[in-house]
């Protein structure tokens, strides 16, 4: 499970995400080690909800890392489950 934090302050929801991780794990889900945070959300997005150009490169990079890890983890877990079924 990938998590993202959002806030209008400087921490971007870090505390909220960190508080969710134990609950996520308790339900049997796997929380990724890479999270994405959106601090000062009002400065990152424009009125239409698009990322402003001065922030686009950073967030494309961070979201790319997050997606790659999510896909890697999904493939790893799928392979592990298949191996358990076949044993």
N, CA, C and O atoms as a CHARMM CRD file, in Angstrom:
* protein
*
  348
    1    1 UNK  N      0.84200  -1.15400   0.00000 PROA 1      0.00000
    2    1 UNK  CA     0.00000   0.00000   0.00000 PROA 1      0.00000
    3    1 UNK  C      0.89900   1.23200   0.00000 PROA 1      0.00000
    4    1 UNK  O      1.84100   1.33600   0.78500 PROA 1      0.00000
    5    2 UNK  N      0.59300   2.14000  -0.87700 PROA 2      0.00000
    6    2 UNK  CA     1.32600   3.39600  -0.97100 PROA 2      0.00000
    7    2 UNK  C      0.53400   4.47100  -0.22800 PROA 2      0.00000
    8    2 UNK  O     -0.69100   4.53300  -0.32500 PROA 2      0.00000
    9    3 UNK  N      1.24100   5.30000   0.50100 PROA 3      0.00000
   10    3 UNK  CA     0.59300   6.36500   1.26200 PROA 3      0.00000
   11    3 UNK  C      1.11900   7.72400   0.82400 PROA 3      0.00000
   12    3 UNK  O      2.28500   7.87100   0.46100 PROA 3      0.00000
   13    4 UNK  N      0.24300   8.70100   0.86500 PROA 4      0.00000
   14    4 UNK  CA     0.62300  10.07300   0.54900 PROA 4      0.00000
   15    4 UNK  C      0.04800  10.97600   1.62300 PROA 4      0.00000
   16    4 UNK  O     -1.07600  10.77800   2.08400 PROA 4      0.00000
   17    5 UNK  N      0.83000  11.96500   2.01500 PROA 5      0.00000
   18    5 UNK  CA     0.37900  12.92700   3.00400 PROA 5      0.00000
   19    5 UNK  C      0.17400  14.28300   2.37000 PROA 5      0.00000
   20    5 UNK  O      0.91400  14.68800   1.47400 PROA 5      0.00000
   21    6 UNK  N     -0.84000  14.97700   2.84500 PROA 6      0.00000
   22    6 UNK  CA    -1.18400  16.28700   2.31100 PROA 6      0.00000
   23    6 UNK  C     -1.51500  17.21000   3.46700 PROA 6      0.00000
   24    6 UNK  O     -2.21900  16.82000   4.39800 PROA 6      0.00000
   25    7 UNK  N     -1.00900  18.43300   3.41000 PROA 7      0.00000
   26    7 UNK  CA    -1.40100  19.42800   4.40800 PROA 7      0.00000
   27    7 UNK  C     -1.12700  20.82700   3.87700 PROA 7      0.00000
   28    7 UNK  O     -0.41600  21.01700   2.89100 PROA 7      0.00000
   29    8 UNK  N     -1.70500  21.78300   4.55300 PROA 8      0.00000
   30    8 UNK  CA    -1.42600  23.17200   4.18600 PROA 8      0.00000
   31    8 UNK  C     -0.24300  23.71900   4.97300 PROA 8      0.00000
   32    8 UNK  O      0.11700  24.88500   4.81400 PROA 8      0.00000
   33    9 UNK  N      0.36200  22.89700   5.81300 PROA 9      0.00000
   34    9 UNK  CA     1.53600  23.28700   6.58200 PROA 9      0.00000
   35    9 UNK  C      2.81200  22.72700   5.98800 PROA 9      0.00000
   36    9 UNK  O      2.81300  22.17400   4.88800 PROA 9      0.00000
   37   10 UNK  N      3.89400  22.87800   6.72700 PROA 10     0.00000
   38   10 UNK  CA     5.20400  22.51400   6.18700 PROA 10     0.00000
   39   10 UNK  C      5.54800  21.02800   6.29700 PROA 10     0.00000
   40   10 UNK  O      6.54500  20.60200   5.71500 PROA 10     0.00000
   41   11 UNK  N      4.76600  20.22300   7.01700 PROA 11     0.00000
   42   11 UNK  CA     5.11600  18.81600   7.19900 PROA 11     0.00000
   43   11 UNK  C      4.43300  17.89500   6.20900 PROA 11     0.00000
   44   11 UNK  O      4.82900  16.73400   6.10300 PROA 11     0.00000
   45   12 UNK  N      3.44100  18.34800   5.48900 PROA 12     0.00000
   46   12 UNK  CA     2.83400  17.55500   4.42100 PROA 12     0.00000
   47   12 UNK  C      2.11100  16.30600   4.85800 PROA 12     0.00000
   48   12 UNK  O      1.99100  15.36700   4.07000 PROA 12     0.00000
   49   13 UNK  N      1.62600  16.25700   6.07800 PROA 13     0.00000
   50   13 UNK  CA     0.88500  15.08400   6.53300 PROA 13     0.00000
   51   13 UNK  C      1.74900  13.94700   7.03300 PROA 13     0.00000
   52   13 UNK  O      1.27700  12.81600   7.14900 PROA 13     0.00000
   53   14 UNK  N      3.01000  14.22700   7.33200 PROA 14     0.00000
   54   14 UNK  CA     3.93400  13.18400   7.79700 PROA 14     0.00000
   55   14 UNK  C      3.38600  12.47600   9.02800 PROA 14     0.00000
   56   14 UNK  O      3.40300  11.24700   9.09600 PROA 14     0.00000
   57   15 UNK  N      2.91100  13.22300   9.97700 PROA 15     0.00000
   58   15 UNK  CA     2.42000  12.60600  11.21800 PROA 15     0.00000
   59   15 UNK  C      1.20400  11.73400  10.96200 PROA 15     0.00000
   60   15 UNK  O      1.07000  10.67100  11.56800 PROA 15     0.00000
   61   16 UNK  N      0.32600  12.15900  10.08200 PROA 16     0.00000
   62   16 UNK  CA    -0.85600  11.35700   9.76900 PROA 16     0.00000
   63   16 UNK  C     -0.46000  10.04200   9.10200 PROA 16     0.00000
   64   16 UNK  O     -0.99100   8.98700   9.45000 PROA 16     0.00000
   65   17 UNK  N      0.45100  10.09700   8.16600 PROA 17     0.00000
   66   17 UNK  CA     0.90700   8.87900   7.48600 PROA 17     0.00000
   67   17 UNK  C      1.57900   7.94700   8.47900 PROA 17     0.00000
   68   17 UNK  O      1.29600   6.74900   8.49100 PROA 17     0.00000
   69   18 UNK  N      2.45800   8.47500   9.30200 PROA 18     0.00000
   70   18 UNK  CA     3.15200   7.63900  10.28600 PROA 18     0.00000
   71   18 UNK  C      2.17400   7.00600  11.27500 PROA 18     0.00000
   72   18 UNK  O      2.39800   5.88500  11.73100 PROA 18     0.00000
   73   19 UNK  N      1.10400   7.70500  11.60700 PROA 19     0.00000
   74   19 UNK  CA     0.09100   7.14600  12.50500 PROA 19     0.00000
   75   19 UNK  C     -0.71600   6.04000  11.82500 PROA 19     0.00000
   76   19 UNK  O     -1.21600   5.14100  12.50000 PROA 19     0.00000
   77   20 UNK  N     -0.84800   6.09600  10.50900 PROA 20     0.00000
   78   20 UNK  CA    -1.60600   5.08200   9.77400 PROA 20     0.00000
   79   20 UNK  C     -0.84400   3.78000   9.55400 PROA 20     0.00000
   80   20 UNK  O     -1.45900   2.72100   9.42900 PROA 20     0.00000
   81   21 UNK  N      0.46400   3.84100   9.50600 PROA 21     0.00000
   82   21 UNK  CA     1.26100   2.66600   9.15700 PROA 21     0.00000
   83   21 UNK  C      0.97900   1.47600  10.07800 PROA 21     0.00000
   84   21 UNK  O      0.78000   0.37600   9.56500 PROA 21     0.00000
   85   22 UNK  N      0.94900   1.62700  11.40000 PROA 22     0.00000
   86   22 UNK  CA     0.64000   0.45100  12.23800 PROA 22     0.00000
   87   22 UNK  C     -0.75300  -0.12900  11.96100 PROA 22     0.00000
   88   22 UNK  O     -0.92500  -1.34700  11.96900 PROA 22     0.00000
   89   23 UNK  N     -1.72600   0.71900  11.72000 PROA 23     0.00000
   90   23 UNK  CA    -3.07800   0.22900  11.42100 PROA 23     0.00000
   91   23 UNK  C     -3.10300  -0.51300  10.09300 PROA 23     0.00000
   92   23 UNK  O     -3.77900  -1.53400   9.96500 PROA 23     0.00000
   93   24 UNK  N     -2.38000  -0.01600   9.12000 PROA 24     0.00000
   94   24 UNK  CA    -2.30000  -0.67200   7.81700 PROA 24     0.00000
   95   24 UNK  C     -1.68400  -2.05800   7.97500 PROA 24     0.00000
   96   24 UNK  O     -2.18800  -3.03500   7.42100 PROA 24     0.00000
   97   25 UNK  N     -0.61200  -2.14000   8.71900 PROA 25     0.00000
   98   25 UNK  CA     0.05200  -3.42800   8.91900 PROA 25     0.00000
   99   25 UNK  C     -0.81600  -4.38400   9.73000 PROA 25     0.00000
  100   25 UNK  O     -0.81600  -5.58800   9.47200 PROA 25     0.00000
  101   26 UNK  N     -1.55100  -3.86800  10.70000 PROA 26     0.00000
  102   26 UNK  CA    -2.42600  -4.70000  11.53100 PROA 26     0.00000
  103   26 UNK  C     -3.52900  -5.35500  10.70500 PROA 26     0.00000
  104   26 UNK  O     -3.99100  -6.44400  11.04500 PROA 26     0.00000
  105   27 UNK  N     -3.94700  -4.71400   9.64300 PROA 27     0.00000
  106   27 UNK  CA    -4.98800  -5.28800   8.79100 PROA 27     0.00000
  107   27 UNK  C     -4.43200  -6.28700   7.78000 PROA 27     0.00000
  108   27 UNK  O     -5.18300  -6.84600   6.98000 PROA 27     0.00000
  109   28 UNK  N     -3.12300  -6.51000   7.81400 PROA 28     0.00000
  110   28 UNK  CA    -2.51100  -7.49000   6.92800 PROA 28     0.00000
  111   28 UNK  C     -1.99600  -6.91400   5.62500 PROA 28     0.00000
  112   28 UNK  O     -1.53600  -7.65900   4.75900 PROA 28     0.00000
  113   29 UNK  N     -2.06300  -5.61600   5.47100 PROA 29     0.00000
  114   29 UNK  CA    -1.54900  -4.97900   4.26000 PROA 29     0.00000
  115   29 UNK  C     -0.06100  -4.69800   4.41200 PROA 29     0.00000
  116   29 UNK  O      0.46600  -4.66200   5.52400 PROA 29     0.00000
  117   30 UNK  N      0.59400  -4.50300   3.30700 PROA 30     0.00000
  118   30 UNK  CA     2.01500  -4.18000   3.30300 PROA 30     0.00000
  119   30 UNK  C      2.15800  -2.69500   2.98500 PROA 30     0.00000
  120   30 UNK  O      1.73100  -2.23300   1.92800 PROA 30     0.00000
  121   31 UNK  N      2.75400  -1.96700   3.89700 PROA 31     0.00000
  122   31 UNK  CA     2.99200  -0.53700   3.67800 PROA 31     0.00000
  123   31 UNK  C      4.37200  -0.36500   3.05500 PROA 31     0.00000
  124   31 UNK  O      5.36200  -0.89300   3.56100 PROA 31     0.00000
  125   32 UNK  N      4.42700   0.36500   1.97200 PROA 32     0.00000
  126   32 UNK  CA     5.70100   0.61800   1.31900 PROA 32     0.00000
  127   32 UNK  C      6.58000   1.51000   2.18300 PROA 32     0.00000
  128   32 UNK  O      6.09100   2.22500   3.05700 PROA 32     0.00000
  129   33 UNK  N      7.86400   1.46000   1.93200 PROA 33     0.00000
  130   33 UNK  CA     8.78900   2.31100   2.68200 PROA 33     0.00000
  131   33 UNK  C      8.91200   3.70100   2.07100 PROA 33     0.00000
  132   33 UNK  O      9.46900   4.60600   2.69100 PROA 33     0.00000
  133   34 UNK  N      8.39700   3.87200   0.86200 PROA 34     0.00000
  134   34 UNK  CA     8.48200   5.16800   0.18100 PROA 34     0.00000
  135   34 UNK  C      7.11700   5.83500   0.20400 PROA 34     0.00000
  136   34 UNK  O      6.13900   5.26700  -0.28200 PROA 34     0.00000
  137   35 UNK  N      7.04400   7.02200   0.75700 PROA 35     0.00000
  138   35 UNK  CA     5.81400   7.80800   0.79800 PROA 35     0.00000
  139   35 UNK  C      6.03900   9.10700   0.04400 PROA 35     0.00000
  140   35 UNK  O      7.17900   9.50800  -0.19200 PROA 35     0.00000
  141   36 UNK  N      4.95700   9.75800  -0.33100 PROA 36     0.00000
  142   36 UNK  CA     5.03400  11.05900  -0.98900 PROA 36     0.00000
  143   36 UNK  C      4.24700  12.05100  -0.14200 PROA 36     0.00000
  144   36 UNK  O      3.14900  11.75400   0.32800 PROA 36     0.00000
  145   37 UNK  N      4.81600  13.20900   0.04000 PROA 37     0.00000
  146   37 UNK  CA     4.17800  14.24700   0.85900 PROA 37     0.00000
  147   37 UNK  C      3.98800  15.51900   0.04800 PROA 37     0.00000
  148   37 UNK  O      4.81300  15.88800  -0.78800 PROA 37     0.00000
  149   38 UNK  N      2.87500  16.16900   0.32900 PROA 38     0.00000
  150   38 UNK  CA     2.52600  17.41900  -0.34200 PROA 38     0.00000
  151   38 UNK  C      2.36600  18.50800   0.70800 PROA 38     0.00000
  152   38 UNK  O      1.24100  18.81300   1.10400 PROA 38     0.00000
  153   39 UNK  N      3.46800  19.10600   1.17000 PROA 39     0.00000
  154   39 UNK  CA     3.35900  20.21000   2.12700 PROA 39     0.00000
  155   39 UNK  C      2.93500  21.49500   1.41400 PROA 39     0.00000
  156   39 UNK  O      3.17900  21.67600   0.22100 PROA 39     0.00000
  157   40 UNK  N      2.30000  22.37000   2.17000 PROA 40     0.00000
  158   40 UNK  CA     1.83100  23.64500   1.60300 PROA 40     0.00000
  159   40 UNK  C      1.11500  23.40600   0.27700 PROA 40     0.00000
  160   40 UNK  O      1.46700  23.97600  -0.75600 PROA 40     0.00000
  161   41 UNK  N      0.11400  22.56000   0.33700 PROA 41     0.00000
  162   41 UNK  CA    -0.61100  22.13100  -0.86000 PROA 41     0.00000
  163   41 UNK  C     -1.10700  23.30800  -1.68500 PROA 41     0.00000
  164   41 UNK  O     -1.18700  23.22100  -2.91100 PROA 41     0.00000
  165   42 UNK  N     -1.43600  24.39500  -1.02600 PROA 42     0.00000
  166   42 UNK  CA    -1.95000  25.57800  -1.72800 PROA 42     0.00000
  167   42 UNK  C     -0.89100  26.21100  -2.62700 PROA 42     0.00000
  168   42 UNK  O     -1.22700  26.96500  -3.54000 PROA 42     0.00000
  169   43 UNK  N      0.38500  25.91200  -2.37600 PROA 43     0.00000
  170   43 UNK  CA     1.46800  26.45100  -3.19400 PROA 43     0.00000
  171   43 UNK  C      1.89000  25.49400  -4.31200 PROA 43     0.00000
  172   43 UNK  O      2.57700  25.90300  -5.24800 PROA 43     0.00000
  173   44 UNK  N      1.48900  24.24100  -4.22300 PROA 44     0.00000
  174   44 UNK  CA     1.92100  23.22100  -5.18200 PROA 44     0.00000
  175   44 UNK  C      0.96200  23.10300  -6.36200 PROA 44     0.00000
  176   44 UNK  O      1.39100  22.92900  -7.50300 PROA 44     0.00000
  177   45 UNK  N     -0.33800  23.19700  -6.08200 PROA 45     0.00000
  178   45 UNK  CA    -1.35700  23.01600  -7.12300 PROA 45     0.00000
  179   45 UNK  C     -2.00100  24.33900  -7.49400 PROA 45     0.00000
  180   45 UNK  O     -2.12500  25.24300  -6.66700 PROA 45     0.00000
  181   46 UNK  N     -2.40700  24.43500  -8.75100 PROA 46     0.00000
  182   46 UNK  CA    -3.11600  25.64300  -9.19300 PROA 46     0.00000
  183   46 UNK  C     -4.62200  25.47800  -8.95500 PROA 46     0.00000
  184   46 UNK  O     -5.05700  24.47400  -8.39100 PROA 46     0.00000
  185   47 UNK  N     -5.39800  26.44400  -9.37700 PROA 47     0.00000
  186   47 UNK  CA    -6.84100  26.45000  -9.13700 PROA 47     0.00000
  187   47 UNK  C     -7.56100  25.29100  -9.82400 PROA 47     0.00000
  188   47 UNK  O     -8.61800  24.86500  -9.36000 PROA 47     0.00000
  189   48 UNK  N     -7.00600  24.77700 -10.92200 PROA 48     0.00000
  190   48 UNK  CA    -7.61300  23.66200 -11.64300 PROA 48     0.00000
  191   48 UNK  C     -7.19800  22.30200 -11.08100 PROA 48     0.00000
  192   48 UNK  O     -7.69800  21.27400 -11.53800 PROA 48     0.00000
  193   49 UNK  N     -6.29800  22.27700 -10.10400 PROA 49     0.00000
  194   49 UNK  CA    -5.84700  21.02900  -9.50700 PROA 49     0.00000
  195   49 UNK  C     -4.62200  20.41900 -10.15600 PROA 49     0.00000
  196   49 UNK  O     -4.27100  19.27600  -9.86500 PROA 49     0.00000
  197   50 UNK  N     -3.96900  21.16000 -11.02700 PROA 50     0.00000
  198   50 UNK  CA    -2.74500  20.67400 -11.67500 PROA 50     0.00000
  199   50 UNK  C     -1.52100  21.13600 -10.89100 PROA 50     0.00000
  200   50 UNK  O     -1.51400  22.20400 -10.27900 PROA 50     0.00000
  201   51 UNK  N     -0.48500  20.29700 -10.92800 PROA 51     0.00000
  202   51 UNK  CA     0.76200  20.67600 -10.25900 PROA 51     0.00000
  203   51 UNK  C      1.38600  21.83600 -11.01500 PROA 51     0.00000
  204   51 UNK  O      1.51300  21.80000 -12.23900 PROA 51     0.00000
  205   52 UNK  N      1.77100  22.86000 -10.27600 PROA 52     0.00000
  206   52 UNK  CA     2.41700  24.01900 -10.89200 PROA 52     0.00000
  207   52 UNK  C      3.75300  23.60000 -11.50300 PROA 52     0.00000
  208   52 UNK  O      4.42700  22.70600 -10.99000 PROA 52     0.00000
  209   53 UNK  N      4.12200  24.24300 -12.58400 PROA 53     0.00000
  210   53 UNK  CA     5.30600  23.84400 -13.34900 PROA 53     0.00000
  211   53 UNK  C      6.57900  23.82800 -12.51000 PROA 53     0.00000
  212   53 UNK  O      7.44300  22.98000 -12.73200 PROA 53     0.00000
  213   54 UNK  N      6.71700  24.74000 -11.55500 PROA 54     0.00000
  214   54 UNK  CA     7.94300  24.77300 -10.75500 PROA 54     0.00000
  215   54 UNK  C      8.06200  23.58800  -9.79100 PROA 54     0.00000
  216   54 UNK  O      9.13700  23.34800  -9.24100 PROA 54     0.00000
  217   55 UNK  N      6.98100  22.85300  -9.58300 PROA 55     0.00000
  218   55 UNK  CA     6.99600  21.67500  -8.69700 PROA 55     0.00000
  219   55 UNK  C      6.87000  20.37000  -9.46900 PROA 55     0.00000
  220   55 UNK  O      7.03900  19.29400  -8.89400 PROA 55     0.00000
  221   56 UNK  N      6.58200  20.44800 -10.74100 PROA 56     0.00000
  222   56 UNK  CA     6.26200  19.26800 -11.53200 PROA 56     0.00000
  223   56 UNK  C      7.40300  18.25000 -11.57400 PROA 56     0.00000
  224   56 UNK  O      7.16400  17.06000 -11.37000 PROA 56     0.00000
  225   57 UNK  N      8.61500  18.68100 -11.83000 PROA 57     0.00000
  226   57 UNK  CA     9.74000  17.75000 -11.94500 PROA 57     0.00000
  227   57 UNK  C      9.95500  16.96900 -10.65300 PROA 57     0.00000
  228   57 UNK  O     10.14800  15.75400 -10.69100 PROA 57     0.00000
  229   58 UNK  N      9.92400  17.65000  -9.51800 PROA 58     0.00000
  230   58 UNK  CA    10.13300  16.99800  -8.22700 PROA 58     0.00000
  231   58 UNK  C      9.05500  15.95000  -7.96400 PROA 58     0.00000
  232   58 UNK  O      9.36100  14.82500  -7.57000 PROA 58     0.00000
  233   59 UNK  N      7.80300  16.31900  -8.18000 PROA 59     0.00000
  234   59 UNK  CA     6.72500  15.37500  -7.88000 PROA 59     0.00000
  235   59 UNK  C      6.63800  14.25700  -8.89200 PROA 59     0.00000
  236   59 UNK  O      6.25200  13.14600  -8.52800 PROA 59     0.00000
  237   60 UNK  N      6.97300  14.49400 -10.12900 PROA 60     0.00000
  238   60 UNK  CA     7.02900  13.39900 -11.10100 PROA 60     0.00000
  239   60 UNK  C      8.10300  12.40100 -10.69100 PROA 60     0.00000
  240   60 UNK  O      7.90200  11.19100 -10.80400 PROA 60     0.00000
  241   61 UNK  N      9.23600  12.89400 -10.21900 PROA 61     0.00000
  242   61 UNK  CA    10.31500  12.02000  -9.75900 PROA 61     0.00000
  243   61 UNK  C      9.86900  11.21900  -8.53800 PROA 61     0.00000
  244   61 UNK  O     10.04400  10.00100  -8.49800 PROA 61     0.00000
  245   62 UNK  N      9.29500  11.89500  -7.54200 PROA 62     0.00000
  246   62 UNK  CA     8.87300  11.22500  -6.31500 PROA 62     0.00000
  247   62 UNK  C      7.74400  10.23300  -6.55600 PROA 62     0.00000
  248   62 UNK  O      7.76200   9.12600  -6.01700 PROA 62     0.00000
  249   63 UNK  N      6.76400  10.62300  -7.36300 PROA 63     0.00000
  250   63 UNK  CA     5.66300   9.70800  -7.67100 PROA 63     0.00000
  251   63 UNK  C      6.14300   8.54300  -8.52000 PROA 63     0.00000
  252   63 UNK  O      5.63600   7.42900  -8.38500 PROA 63     0.00000
  253   64 UNK  N      7.11000   8.78500  -9.39100 PROA 64     0.00000
  254   64 UNK  CA     7.69300   7.70100 -10.17400 PROA 64     0.00000
  255   64 UNK  C      8.34600   6.66100  -9.28000 PROA 64     0.00000
  256   64 UNK  O      8.17000   5.46100  -9.49200 PROA 64     0.00000
  257   65 UNK  N      9.10000   7.10900  -8.28100 PROA 65     0.00000
  258   65 UNK  CA     9.71000   6.18800  -7.31900 PROA 65     0.00000
  259   65 UNK  C      8.64200   5.38600  -6.58500 PROA 65     0.00000
  260   65 UNK  O      8.76300   4.17300  -6.41100 PROA 65     0.00000
  261   66 UNK  N      7.60300   6.08100  -6.16300 PROA 66     0.00000
  262   66 UNK  CA     6.52100   5.43400  -5.43200 PROA 66     0.00000
  263   66 UNK  C      5.84300   4.37500  -6.29800 PROA 66     0.00000
  264   66 UNK  O      5.61700   3.25800  -5.83200 PROA 66     0.00000
  265   67 UNK  N      5.51700   4.69800  -7.53200 PROA 67     0.00000
  266   67 UNK  CA     4.87100   3.74200  -8.43000 PROA 67     0.00000
  267   67 UNK  C      5.77500   2.55600  -8.72600 PROA 67     0.00000
  268   67 UNK  O      5.30600   1.41800  -8.74700 PROA 67     0.00000
  269   68 UNK  N      7.05500   2.79700  -8.95500 PROA 68     0.00000
  270   68 UNK  CA     7.98000   1.69000  -9.23200 PROA 68     0.00000
  271   68 UNK  C      8.05600   0.73300  -8.04400 PROA 68     0.00000
  272   68 UNK  O      8.06400  -0.48400  -8.22600 PROA 68     0.00000
  273   69 UNK  N      8.11200   1.28100  -6.83200 PROA 69     0.00000
  274   69 UNK  CA     8.16500   0.43100  -5.65200 PROA 69     0.00000
  275   69 UNK  C      6.84800  -0.32600  -5.47400 PROA 69     0.00000
  276   69 UNK  O      6.85400  -1.50000  -5.10500 PROA 69     0.00000
  277   70 UNK  N      5.73200   0.33300  -5.73300 PROA 70     0.00000
  278   70 UNK  CA     4.42800  -0.32000  -5.60800 PROA 70     0.00000
  279   70 UNK  C      4.31000  -1.48700  -6.59300 PROA 70     0.00000
  280   70 UNK  O      3.85500  -2.56800  -6.22100 PROA 70     0.00000
  281   71 UNK  N      4.71100  -1.27500  -7.82600 PROA 71     0.00000
  282   71 UNK  CA     4.65300  -2.33700  -8.83300 PROA 71     0.00000
  283   71 UNK  C      5.60700  -3.46600  -8.47900 PROA 71     0.00000
  284   71 UNK  O      5.25000  -4.63600  -8.61400 PROA 71     0.00000
  285   72 UNK  N      6.81700  -3.13800  -8.02600 PROA 72     0.00000
  286   72 UNK  CA     7.79000  -4.15100  -7.61600 PROA 72     0.00000
  287   72 UNK  C      7.22200  -4.99000  -6.47100 PROA 72     0.00000
  288   72 UNK  O      7.31600  -6.21700  -6.49200 PROA 72     0.00000
  289   73 UNK  N      6.63600  -4.33100  -5.47800 PROA 73     0.00000
  290   73 UNK  CA     6.09300  -5.03900  -4.31700 PROA 73     0.00000
  291   73 UNK  C      4.91500  -5.92500  -4.73400 PROA 73     0.00000
  292   73 UNK  O      4.79300  -7.05200  -4.25400 PROA 73     0.00000
  293   74 UNK  N      4.06400  -5.43600  -5.60600 PROA 74     0.00000
  294   74 UNK  CA     2.92400  -6.23400  -6.07100 PROA 74     0.00000
  295   74 UNK  C      3.40800  -7.49500  -6.78700 PROA 74     0.00000
  296   74 UNK  O      2.86800  -8.57900  -6.56900 PROA 74     0.00000
  297   75 UNK  N      4.41000  -7.35700  -7.62700 PROA 75     0.00000
  298   75 UNK  CA     4.95800  -8.51900  -8.34400 PROA 75     0.00000
  299   75 UNK  C      5.60900  -9.50400  -7.37500 PROA 75     0.00000
  300   75 UNK  O      5.44300 -10.71600  -7.50900 PROA 75     0.00000
  301   76 UNK  N      6.33500  -8.98700  -6.42000 PROA 76     0.00000
  302   76 UNK  CA     7.00200  -9.83500  -5.42800 PROA 76     0.00000
  303   76 UNK  C      5.98100 -10.61900  -4.61600 PROA 76     0.00000
  304   76 UNK  O      6.13500 -11.82500  -4.42200 PROA 76     0.00000
  305   77 UNK  N      4.94300  -9.94500  -4.14200 PROA 77     0.00000
  306   77 UNK  CA     3.91600 -10.62100  -3.35100 PROA 77     0.00000
  307   77 UNK  C      3.14100 -11.63500  -4.18900 PROA 77     0.00000
  308   77 UNK  O      2.79400 -12.70600  -3.69100 PROA 77     0.00000
  309   78 UNK  N      2.86800 -11.31900  -5.43500 PROA 78     0.00000
  310   78 UNK  CA     2.16600 -12.24200  -6.31800 PROA 78     0.00000
  311   78 UNK  C      2.99000 -13.51000  -6.51600 PROA 78     0.00000
  312   78 UNK  O      2.46800 -14.62200  -6.43300 PROA 78     0.00000
  313   79 UNK  N      4.29200 -13.33000  -6.78100 PROA 79     0.00000
  314   79 UNK  CA     5.17000 -14.48200  -6.97800 PROA 79     0.00000
  315   79 UNK  C      5.23800 -15.32800  -5.71000 PROA 79     0.00000
  316   79 UNK  O      5.20100 -16.55700  -5.78000 PROA 79     0.00000
  317   80 UNK  N      5.33700 -14.68300  -4.56400 PROA 80     0.00000
  318   80 UNK  CA     5.38200 -15.41200  -3.30100 PROA 80     0.00000
  319   80 UNK  C      4.11500 -16.20400  -3.04800 PROA 80     0.00000
  320   80 UNK  O      4.17600 -17.34000  -2.57900 PROA 80     0.00000
  321   81 UNK  N      2.97900 -15.62400  -3.34800 PROA 81     0.00000
  322   81 UNK  CA     1.70800 -16.33800  -3.16500 PROA 81     0.00000
  323   81 UNK  C      1.61000 -17.52200  -4.12300 PROA 81     0.00000
  324   81 UNK  O      1.12900 -18.58900  -3.74300 PROA 81     0.00000
  325   82 UNK  N      2.06000 -17.34100  -5.35200 PROA 82     0.00000
  326   82 UNK  CA     2.02500 -18.43600  -6.33200 PROA 82     0.00000
  327   82 UNK  C      2.91800 -19.59100  -5.87200 PROA 82     0.00000
  328   82 UNK  O      2.55100 -20.75700  -6.01900 PROA 82     0.00000
  329   83 UNK  N      4.07500 -19.27000  -5.32100 PROA 83     0.00000
  330   83 UNK  CA     4.97900 -20.30000  -4.83800 PROA 83     0.00000
  331   83 UNK  C      4.36100 -21.06100  -3.66600 PROA 83     0.00000
  332   83 UNK  O      4.53600 -22.27400  -3.55400 PROA 83     0.00000
  333   84 UNK  N      3.64500 -20.36100  -2.80000 PROA 84     0.00000
  334   84 UNK  CA     2.96700 -21.03800  -1.68200 PROA 84     0.00000
  335   84 UNK  C      1.87000 -21.97100  -2.18100 PROA 84     0.00000
  336   84 UNK  O      1.70600 -23.07500  -1.66200 PROA 84     0.00000
  337   85 UNK  N      1.11900 -21.52600  -3.18900 PROA 85     0.00000
  338   85 UNK  CA     0.05700 -22.36000  -3.73500 PROA 85     0.00000
  339   85 UNK  C      0.60900 -23.60800  -4.40700 PROA 85     0.00000
  340   85 UNK  O     -0.04100 -24.65300  -4.39300 PROA 85     0.00000
  341   86 UNK  N      1.77900 -23.51700  -4.98400 PROA 86     0.00000
  342   86 UNK  CA     2.37300 -24.63000  -5.71500 PROA 86     0.00000
  343   86 UNK  C      3.18100 -25.57600  -4.83700 PROA 86     0.00000
  344   86 UNK  O      3.64700 -26.61200  -5.31200 PROA 86     0.00000
  345   87 UNK  N      3.34900 -25.24200  -3.58900 PROA 87     0.00000
  346   87 UNK  CA     4.16400 -26.11500  -2.72400 PROA 87     0.00000
  347   87 UNK  C      3.33600 -27.08100  -1.92100 PROA 87     0.00000
  348   87 UNK  O      3.88300 -27.87300  -1.15400 PROA 87     0.00000
